[in-house]
Amino acid sequence: MLKKIKADLLFPVARTIIYLKSEQARFQSLGKKPVVHFQAPYAGQRIMLLALYEKGVLRPDVLRLLRHAKDAGLYVLAVNTLRLLDPAKVQGLVDCYIERPNFGRDFGSYKTGFLHFYAQGWDRACPRLLMINDSVYFSSERMPKFLDDMMSSEIEVLGSTENHEFEHHLGSFCIAMSSKVLRGGGLKAYWRRYRLTDVRPKVIERGEMALSRALKRTVTSPKQFCALYSAARFAVEVSRSIDLLQSAISLGRRSSLLWKNGGTPERLVAEVINRYAHNIDNKNNVVAKIFSDVTPVRNRYWVGDLPSIIHAVRSIVVDGESVNEEVIVSTVAATLMDNFIQGSQIHQNSSILLSMGLPIIKLDSLYRGVANAEDVEILASQLNDVEARELRELLFQRPYGSHFLRGWRLSAFKGGYL
């Protein structure tokens, strides 16, 4: 409690420090222009615009992404906020490599890349562009199909995932756009007007949210603005596939530090019981039967998959064999659908989405508190040994901010500024 009070009191100071640091970075970037280290001729290929924050050398998973992009015939335009020791070493994997001043976060790199794209006149020939950044871990096994799904689609604006927090928008870490959108004046005007900042809430507001609004205005119909791994897709597939339903139960997020988390097996049992299992008290009032936190372990049931959920429900209620199994299954599926849509979908459902084929994992999941150590292991269990080790190292480099930050930084983190 004392820690929270201190953080609240320090928040005005923390916010001021963040804004001052942003303005300091803006001042230090004045007069410095992006440097194009090399550029191969462009011949009308589909383009991958990759925003990087890589110092010295590229991460192994980024290198594998680049190889898959070249195998797919994509022209790679990479913009790095930091510096590589030897940029020439990425020639062959990157077609155009630019380094820029360290100001503006990922949207600063996106702006540099798009302005270069338009200055070169590539919009006149480019059939499709994928904007993507390295705030995610790239899993190699699922990547070829994912790139094909994103870049062969006829959807005018296709995100990898969506977000219903605040308002519906696409995750800016991965969005594909058609030639119509690229040639329209709306997108070009957006990037020309975009004002760089290092203040995280401002980047979200001016960047991710405003970009989605701008893209929505460019499409020919609402159906042309959607996510490949949308909540609607999950709802359809989980209601039709018992295998996906089983996976969603076993792979559901375990951390309870942030956002509603109703998808854990024990909560799914409780949801079924609360909805359908009732008893009549002495006054003939209907009272919902719920689990008690003080129930002895010997009177509890192990639940970890769909059969054990069905068994637990039947064991709890009187005349359990009369329980309709289809009702249990449909209730579990509906609860998982409700849970899927909470907050940022890629954070809320990272393991489920990975099992469905999405090859990207947000690297701030542990830091933001939307994942815990158990969630990390659930993710790692779906990867090969090399990728599992890499992912663990990257995630555990940034543990949960509320537990490890101190002073004004803790206040800034709690306020969403770090």
Secondary structure, DSSP 4 states (H G I P E B T S, - for coil): -HHHHHHHHHHHHHHHHHHHHHHHHHHHHTT---EEEEEPPP-S--EEEEEE---BS--HHHHHHHHHHHHTTPEEEEEESS-BS-GGGGBTTBSEEEE--S-SHHHHHHHHHHHHHHHTTGGGT-SEEEEEETTEEE-STTHHHHHHHHHH---SEEESSEE-SSS-EE-TTEEEEEHHHHHSHHHHHHHHH------HHHIIIIIIIHHHHHHHHHSSSGGGEEETT-HHHHHHHHHH-HHHHHHHHHT-----SSS----SHHHHHHHHHHHH-EEE-TT--EEE----TT--GGG----SSHHHHHHHHHHHSTTGGGS-HHHHHHHHHHHHHHHHTSSBHHHHTHHHHHHHT--EEETTHHHHTS--HHHHHHHHTTS-HHHHHHHHHHHHTS--HHHH--HHHHHHHHTT--
